């Protein structure tokens, strides 16, 4: 009689169950990381939008924007505490409203963020000099992520994790 070895090919049920368990654990970890990152990404995106708007306002002050027949002297940016809305308002140099009044309001509610504190500052013509504080704190709706838009007196506008 010949000594024959039986060759078994394939995986056992135990090996397959172990592989599926490892894949399930890795998928769970991936989803948990994605959900925690969503708030951070929303806040960073909102900070980029706000910083771009502040830079545009600053550029308008530098270029001497004219609305109708009147030159704008103050380019005002303001937010309310615990709100999702920011307002841009254009006024004359003596702080009187233009005729008709000019302002725009933007709502960031779809980004699921809000402004942590009330803030208002303006750029004045002709050199876009900053008047007022320049720190805008943006937080996620669930409060887990925070980002700042820092506007300094020297004219720089930056998105950071904290302002000096």
HELIX and SHEET records of a PDB file:
HELIX    1   1 UNK A   13  UNK A   63  1                                  51    
HELIX    2   2 UNK A  109  UNK A  111  5                                   3    
SHEET    1   A 2 UNK A  66  UNK A  67  0                                        
SHEET    2   A 2 UNK A  70  UNK A  71 -1                                        
SHEET    1   B 5 UNK A  97  UNK A 107  0                                        
SHEET    2   B 5 UNK A  85  UNK A  91 -1                                        
SHEET    3   B 5 UNK A  74  UNK A  79 -1                                        
SHEET    4   B 5 UNK A 119  UNK A 124 -1                                        
SHEET    5   B 5 UNK A 129  UNK A 131 -1                                        
SHEET    1   C 4 UNK A 113  UNK A 115  0                                        
SHEET    2   C 4 UNK A 135  UNK A 140 -1                                        
SHEET    3   C 4 UNK A 146  UNK A 151 -1                                        
SHEET    4   C 4 UNK A 157  UNK A 160 -1                                        
END                                                                             
